[in-house]
Amino acid sequence: MADMTVSDARARLADVVDAARVGHDPVYLTRRGQRVAAVIDAEDLGRLIAAAEDLADIEAARAAREEIAEGEAVIPWAQVKADLGLA
């Protein structure tokens, strides 16, 4: 049940949800032969979002280290806390 049309999915929604939830494989919904959406398990989606956020944080840290290595001025921690109203 990897690909199915939107109209078929509408008619078999419970089966689609169960397939995604139990099998942990996405069910791709198609319209005119093109994939337009996917139904995935909610916990799988949560893990994907967390992994994407972690990857974005790693990339931001890498970019910051590159800026420091290139001589960009750093902002003192005390200033950051003050700007955020934490000091």
C-alpha positions as CSV (number, residue, x, y, z in Angstrom):
1,M,0.0,0.0,0.0
2,A,2.9,2.4,-0.7
3,D,1.1,4.5,-3.3
4,M,-2.6,5.1,-3.7
5,T,-4.8,7.7,-5.1
6,V,-6.4,10.4,-2.9
7,S,-9.9,9.1,-3.8
8,D,-8.9,5.5,-2.9
9,A,-7.4,6.8,0.4
10,R,-10.6,8.7,1.2
11,A,-12.6,5.5,0.7
12,R,-10.2,3.4,2.8
13,L,-9.0,6.0,5.4
14,A,-8.9,3.6,8.3
15,D,-6.8,1.1,6.4
16,V,-4.4,3.8,5.3
17,V,-3.9,5.1,8.8
18,D,-3.5,1.6,10.1
19,A,-0.9,0.7,7.4
20,A,1.2,3.8,8.3
21,R,0.8,3.4,12.0
22,V,1.5,-0.4,12.2
23,G,3.9,-0.8,9.3
24,H,5.8,2.4,10.0
25,D,6.0,2.9,6.2
26,P,4.6,6.0,4.6
27,V,1.6,5.7,2.4
28,Y,2.0,8.1,-0.5
29,L,-1.2,9.7,-1.9
30,T,-1.2,10.4,-5.5
31,R,-3.3,12.7,-7.8
32,R,-3.0,12.2,-11.6
33,G,0.0,9.9,-11.1
34,Q,2.0,12.4,-9.0
35,R,2.7,12.0,-5.3
36,V,1.0,14.9,-3.5
37,A,1.0,13.9,0.2
38,A,2.0,11.1,2.6
39,V,0.4,9.6,5.6
40,I,2.9,8.6,8.3
41,D,2.9,7.4,11.9
42,A,2.7,10.4,14.3
43,E,5.6,9.1,16.4
44,D,7.7,8.7,13.2
45,L,6.9,12.3,12.3
46,G,8.0,13.5,15.7
47,R,11.3,11.7,15.4
48,L,11.8,13.2,11.9
49,I,11.1,16.7,13.2
50,A,13.5,16.2,16.1
51,A,16.2,14.9,13.8
52,A,15.7,17.9,11.4
53,E,15.9,20.3,14.3
54,D,19.1,18.6,15.6
55,L,20.6,18.8,12.2
56,A,19.8,22.5,11.9
57,D,21.4,23.2,15.3
58,I,24.5,21.3,14.2
59,E,24.7,23.3,11.0
60,A,24.2,26.6,12.9
61,A,27.0,25.7,15.3
62,R,29.3,24.8,12.4
63,A,28.6,28.1,10.7
64,A,29.2,30.0,13.9
65,R,32.6,28.3,14.4
66,E,33.5,29.2,10.8
67,E,32.6,32.8,11.4
68,I,34.8,32.9,14.6
69,A,37.7,31.2,12.7
70,E,37.4,33.9,10.0
71,G,37.8,36.6,12.6
72,E,34.2,37.7,13.1
73,A,33.6,39.5,16.4
74,V,32.0,37.4,19.1
75,I,29.2,38.6,21.4
76,P,30.1,38.2,25.1
77,W,27.8,35.9,27.0
78,A,26.9,38.7,29.4
79,Q,25.6,40.8,26.5
80,V,23.5,37.9,25.1
81,K,21.9,37.4,28.5
82,A,21.2,41.1,28.8
83,D,19.7,41.3,25.3
84,L,17.4,38.4,26.2
85,G,16.4,39.9,29.5
86,L,18.1,37.1,31.4
87,A,20.6,39.2,33.3
